[in-house]
């Protein structure tokens, strides 16, 4: 009896068996395996994962039709169930072409998602007309993140991928606050990324505090005094809740003896600012400086200020008394006070009624009174 026998070669694929790594995913996903050649026209595959993989949630994949390309390609339908624990898993892939098959060892790595333990509160900053950076504290990380980005909800420009060595410890630095970002609290989402491209998100927020400021001309005055004294500065409005001020006088003022004033608490409940120090014996003149206003958040702004110290006025001399005998029955007399070299003079009536001055600011104009009335007049220079 003669028989005929045909030996049919098994289908094969040429591959390393290393399935492209994926990141942990709470939803199902697919992975891929590259191959460089096939033989005997494989038409499908299945995967039998080992016990450890099955325990981690990686279930075996049944017969799956696939159009292999003889010159090589990528199997892109490898099923990864939802929530497979991070790790590296092994299995056996069987490729078949109908009645014949062959096996190939395969492995896959599920990379863990990075995490960061933090409140998400970015360190508050003060308003700035220039770009600035801030930071965010964290207590732990996992999954070895190597960079972060931030998608702000509104009001702040999003920050692109920024390399950061989380392994170096807290805080996350170089969080960018663009120039002139308005005061307020902003929310966003920080995405942290690993070298393998796995990501996770963290809600974040940052507060931009308003600077302390006042609305004021900055002008102050005082009279010369041989002793230390204080003056005031009027203002019409405040912003940012200032609670202290300091003054840095310029070199000319310092040389003249006007000392800088260190931080001085002040309530700013109502105008003016009080307690502005003037050193004893500061010469008459105009002095310039910069006042810094600060609030409880440490945010500040500056305003230019000036101080005019007026010279002591000329000592007043009202002249000699005018006896009744010299008026010769007239009710008008000519006054004889001294002319001020510094300051402005003014006559006033201390006692006696019905009198008037021809010019109360002139030291030598006439005074007219009522007959029979004795007057006491005062000449004041201020």
VOTORNU-517950 format. One record per residue (C-alpha): x, y, z; residue number from 1. Coordinates in Angstrom, 2 decimals. Layout:
      px      py      pz num
       X       Y       Z NUM
...
REM end
This chain:
      px      py      pz num
    0.00    0.00    0.00   1
    1.51    3.37   -0.88   2
    0.68    6.59    0.95   3
    1.45   10.21    0.27   4
    2.42   12.65    3.00   5
    2.70   16.39    2.78   6
    4.62   18.18    5.49   7
    3.27   21.69    5.97   8
    5.66   24.19    7.59   9
    4.38   26.10   10.62  10
    3.78   29.87   10.34  11
    6.36   32.03   12.09  12
    7.13   35.66   12.83  13
   10.58   37.12   13.45  14
   10.48   39.30   16.59  15
   12.31   40.02   19.84  16
    9.11   39.21   21.69  17
    9.32   42.44   23.68  18
    5.95   44.15   23.52  19
    6.15   47.93   23.62  20
    5.80   49.08   27.24  21
    2.65   50.91   28.27  22
    1.66   53.02   31.26  23
   -0.74   51.83   33.91  24
   -4.29   52.66   32.91  25
   -7.53   52.32   34.84  26
   -9.20   51.69   31.46  27
   -8.45   48.92   28.97  28
   -5.83   49.65   26.34  29
   -3.83   47.96   23.58  30
   -0.11   47.41   23.13  31
    1.99   46.54   20.09  32
    4.77   44.14   19.08  33
    7.02   44.75   16.09  34
    8.17   41.94   13.81  35
   10.60   42.01   10.91  36
    9.45   39.04    8.84  37
    6.93   36.20    8.61  38
    6.84   32.79    7.02  39
    4.05   30.52    5.90  40
    1.35   33.15    6.05  41
    0.26   33.48    9.69  42
   -3.32   34.72    9.95  43
   -3.80   35.24   13.67  44
   -2.38   34.91   17.15  45
   -3.27   34.34   20.79  46
   -1.36   34.90   24.05  47
   -1.21   32.69   27.12  48
    0.09   34.88   29.96  49
    1.77   33.12   32.88  50
    0.28   32.79   36.35  51
    1.94   35.93   37.74  52
    0.56   37.99   34.86  53
   -2.89   36.47   35.32  54
   -2.76   37.31   39.05  55
   -1.91   40.92   38.21  56
   -5.01   41.15   36.02  57
   -3.44   40.42   32.65  58
   -5.89   37.91   31.22  59
   -5.04   35.54   28.37  60
   -5.91   36.78   24.89  61
   -7.90   34.34   22.72  62
   -7.56   33.77   18.99  63
   -7.24   37.14   17.32  64
   -7.25   37.47   13.54  65
   -4.51   39.73   12.21  66
   -3.23   40.59    8.75  67
    0.50   39.96    8.99  68
    2.78   41.54    6.39  69
    5.51   39.32    5.04  70
    8.08   42.12    5.07  71
    7.47   42.97    8.71  72
    5.20   45.29   10.65  73
    3.52   45.80   14.02  74
    0.91   43.73   15.80  75
   -1.18   46.53   17.32  76
   -4.12   44.69   18.84  77
   -2.56   43.17   21.95  78
   -5.19   43.64   24.64  79
   -4.22   45.03   28.06  80
   -7.19   44.87   30.45  81
   -8.13   47.80   32.69  82
   -6.12   48.28   35.87  83
   -3.30   45.75   35.31  84
   -0.79   46.27   38.10  85
    2.53   47.85   37.09  86
    5.28   45.30   36.48  87
    6.92   43.13   33.82  88
    5.02   40.03   32.69  89
    5.81   37.02   30.50  90
    3.71   34.80   28.28  91
    3.60   32.71   25.15  92
    2.24   33.98   21.85  93
    0.94   31.40   19.38  94
    0.73   32.40   15.73  95
   -1.34   30.25   13.41  96
   -2.46   29.96    9.80  97
   -5.41   27.64   10.19  98
   -4.22   24.13   11.04  99
   -0.56   24.87   11.83 100
    0.98   27.07   14.49 101
    4.19   28.06   16.26 102
    4.96   29.76   19.55 103
    6.96   32.82   20.54 104
    7.94   33.94   24.04 105
    6.71   37.48   24.75 106
    6.97   39.97   27.61 107
    5.46   43.34   28.45 108
    6.22   46.03   31.00 109
    3.40   48.03   32.54 110
    5.01   51.23   33.85 111
    3.65   52.80   37.04 112
    2.14   56.28   36.89 113
    4.12   58.92   38.74 114
    2.60   60.44   41.88 115
    3.34   63.43   44.06 116
    2.15   63.95   47.61 117
    1.30   67.62   48.04 118
   -1.47   69.96   49.08 119
   -1.24   71.53   45.63 120
   -0.89   75.00   47.15 121
    1.79   76.90   45.28 122
    3.68   79.40   47.43 123
    1.92   82.78   47.21 124
    3.77   85.69   45.61 125
    3.30   89.42   45.42 126
    2.14   91.19   42.28 127
    5.08   92.06   40.05 128
    5.37   94.00   36.82 129
    8.13   91.55   35.85 130
    8.03   87.79   35.36 131
    8.78   85.84   38.53 132
    8.89   82.24   39.72 133
    7.51   80.46   42.75 134
    7.53   76.93   44.19 135
    5.33   74.15   45.57 136
    6.20   71.92   48.51 137
    5.76   68.14   48.36 138
    6.46   65.34   50.82 139
    6.90   62.32   48.53 140
    6.86   61.07   44.94 141
    6.63   57.69   43.25 142
    7.20   56.44   39.73 143
   10.24   58.73   39.28 144
    8.76   61.83   37.63 145
   11.30   63.92   35.72 146
    9.25   66.90   34.54 147
    6.03   68.84   35.02 148
    3.72   71.18   33.16 149
    0.76   73.31   34.32 150
   -2.52   74.01   32.57 151
   -4.00   77.07   34.32 152
   -7.78   77.47   34.12 153
   -7.55   81.18   33.27 154
   -5.60   84.33   34.04 155
   -2.11   82.78   33.87 156
   -0.32   81.55   30.76 157
    0.04   77.74   30.76 158
    3.52   76.42   31.55 159
    4.97   73.89   29.12 160
    7.09   70.86   29.98 161
    9.68   71.85   32.57 162
   12.44   69.47   33.59 163
   12.79   69.00   37.34 164
   14.71   66.55   39.52 165
   12.01   65.41   41.93 166
   14.57   63.04   43.43 167
   16.42   66.09   44.71 168
   13.58   66.82   47.13 169
   10.96   69.45   47.85 170
    9.94   71.99   46.66 171
    9.08   72.00   42.96 172
   10.76   75.17   41.70 173
   10.62   77.43   38.65 174
    6.83   77.69   38.53 175
    6.43   80.71   36.24 176
    4.19   83.66   37.09 177
    4.06   85.94   34.02 178
    4.73   89.66   34.31 179
    1.84   91.80   35.58 180
   -0.42   88.88   36.52 181
   -3.30   90.52   38.39 182
   -3.75   89.90   42.12 183
   -6.08   87.00   42.83 184
   -6.20   83.22   43.33 185
   -5.78   80.98   40.29 186
   -6.43   77.24   39.84 187
   -4.90   74.78   37.43 188
   -3.75   71.22   36.79 189
   -0.13   70.14   37.11 190
    0.90   67.14   34.99 191
    3.97   65.22   36.14 192
    5.75   62.93   33.67 193
    8.28   60.09   33.86 194
   11.12   59.28   31.48 195
    8.91   56.56   29.97 196
    6.19   59.11   29.21 197
    3.74   58.06   31.92 198
    1.79   60.94   33.44 199
   -0.42   61.84   36.34 200
   -2.17   65.04   37.38 201
   -2.45   67.14   40.51 202
   -4.80   70.07   41.15 203
   -2.84   73.21   42.06 204
   -3.61   76.81   43.04 205
   -1.61   79.98   43.55 206
   -2.44   83.33   45.13 207
   -1.00   86.59   43.79 208
   -1.17   89.13   46.62 209
   -1.74   92.82   45.90 210
    1.04   95.22   46.89 211
    0.43   97.73   49.65 212
    0.04  101.27   48.29 213
   -1.30  104.72   49.09 214
   -2.49  107.65   47.01 215
   -0.52  110.70   48.08 216
    1.36  113.70   46.72 217
    4.29  112.64   48.89 218
    4.79  116.22   50.13 219
    5.64  116.92   53.81 220
    6.57  120.11   55.67 221
    8.06  121.07   59.02 222
    9.68  124.06   60.66 223
   13.29  124.04   61.75 224
   13.68  122.69   65.26 225
   16.76  122.27   67.39 226
   15.17  119.18   68.88 227
   14.03  115.95   67.23 228
   10.46  116.16   65.92 229
    7.96  114.29   63.75 230
    5.81  115.29   60.81 231
    2.92  113.77   58.85 232
    2.04  112.76   55.29 233
   -1.49  113.13   53.98 234
   -3.04  110.46   51.73 235
   -6.43  110.06   50.08 236
   -6.68  106.26   49.59 237
   -4.95  102.94   50.28 238
   -4.85   99.59   48.49 239
   -3.52   96.19   49.49 240
   -3.99   96.83   53.25 241
   -0.68   98.50   54.16 242
    0.32   98.15   57.80 243
    3.82   99.62   57.90 244
    6.10  102.09   56.15 245
    9.78  102.97   55.96 246
   11.68  105.85   54.31 247
   15.01  105.75   52.51 248
   16.23  109.35   52.26 249
   18.71  110.15   49.49 250
   22.41  110.86   50.02 251
   21.90  114.62   50.18 252
   19.34  114.23   52.94 253
   21.51  111.73   54.82 254
   24.51  114.06   54.57 255
   22.38  116.91   55.97 256
   21.57  114.73   58.99 257
   18.20  113.22   58.01 258
   18.36  109.55   58.99 259
   16.52  106.80   57.11 260
   13.45  105.54   58.94 261
   13.19  101.79   59.45 262
    9.92   99.85   59.23 263
    7.31  101.63   61.32 264
    3.93  100.09   62.07 265
    0.93  102.23   61.20 266
   -2.78  101.38   61.02 267
   -3.66  103.45   57.93 268
   -7.18  103.80   59.34 269
   -7.27  107.47   58.37 270
   -5.03  110.17   56.92 271
   -2.40  111.40   57.67 272
    0.51  109.03   58.31 273
    2.06  110.13   61.60 274
    5.37  109.52   63.32 275
    7.65  110.47   60.43 276
   10.95  111.27   62.15 277
   12.98  114.44   61.62 278
   16.39  114.65   63.28 279
   17.25  117.48   65.65 280
   18.71  120.55   64.02 281
   17.99  119.52   60.43 282
   18.78  122.59   58.34 283
   16.08  124.36   56.37 284
   15.80  123.01   52.85 285
   14.01  120.47   50.65 286
   14.88  116.78   51.03 287
   13.90  113.79   48.91 288
   13.45  110.09   49.57 289
   11.46  106.95   48.84 290
    8.75  105.64   51.16 291
    8.06  101.89   51.08 292
    4.58  100.67   52.06 293
    4.27   97.04   53.24 294
    1.36   94.75   54.16 295
    0.99   91.59   56.24 296
    1.81   89.44   53.19 297
    5.15   91.20   52.81 298
    4.03   92.83   49.55 299
    5.20   96.39   49.03 300
    5.24   99.37   46.75 301
    7.10  102.68   46.84 302
    6.23  106.33   46.55 303
    8.55  109.31   46.13 304
    8.38  111.70   49.08 305
    9.78  115.13   49.82 306
   10.23  117.12   53.02 307
   10.42  120.90   53.12 308
   12.01  122.19   56.33 309
   11.18  125.86   56.75 310
   13.64  128.23   58.42 311
   12.68  129.77   61.77 312
   10.74  132.97   61.09 313
   12.18  136.39   62.04 314
   11.54  137.21   65.70 315
    8.56  139.55   65.83 316
    8.90  143.06   67.25 317
    5.66  145.09   67.38 318
    7.50  148.36   68.09 319
    7.05  150.81   70.95 320
    3.75  151.48   72.74 321
    1.84  154.46   71.42 322
    0.71  156.72   74.33 323
   -2.66  158.46   74.17 324
   -0.94  161.83   74.35 325
    0.68  161.20   70.96 326
   -2.55  160.58   69.10 327
   -3.62  164.24   69.46 328
   -7.28  163.29   69.35 329
   -6.86  161.17   66.20 330
   -8.30  157.62   66.09 331
   -5.77  156.49   63.46 332
   -2.12  155.68   64.20 333
    0.78  154.39   62.14 334
    2.20  151.08   63.37 335
    5.93  150.41   63.60 336
    6.63  146.66   63.67 337
    9.73  145.03   62.13 338
    9.74  143.68   58.57 339
   10.10  139.83   58.43 340
   13.25  138.54   56.76 341
   11.84  135.00   57.04 342
    8.15  134.33   57.26 343
    5.01  136.41   56.97 344
    3.72  138.95   59.49 345
    0.16  139.44   60.68 346
   -1.45  141.93   63.09 347
   -4.20  140.88   65.47 348
   -6.21  142.64   68.19 349
   -5.58  141.17   71.63 350
   -7.97  143.49   73.46 351
  -10.17  146.45   72.61 352
  -13.13  146.46   70.24 353
  -14.10  148.25   67.08 354
  -10.61  148.62   65.59 355
   -9.35  147.70   62.12 356
   -6.07  147.49   60.21 357
   -5.49  149.15   56.87 358
   -3.36  146.08   55.96 359
   -3.00  143.43   58.64 360
    0.06  141.95   56.89 361
    2.01  145.20   56.76 362
    4.27  146.07   59.68 363
    3.86  149.85   59.16 364
    0.33  150.51   57.88 365
   -2.36  152.36   59.86 366
   -4.63  151.09   62.58 367
   -7.94  152.84   63.24 368
   -9.74  152.48   66.53 369
  -12.56  154.04   68.52 370
  -12.01  157.19   70.57 371
  -11.47  156.51   74.26 372
  -10.65  152.80   73.75 373
   -7.32  151.29   74.74 374
   -6.06  148.58   72.39 375
   -3.45  145.86   72.77 376
   -2.18  144.75   69.36 377
    0.01  141.75   68.51 378
    2.45  141.39   65.60 379
    3.13  137.72   64.74 380
    5.68  136.42   62.24 381
    5.24  132.79   61.15 382
REM end
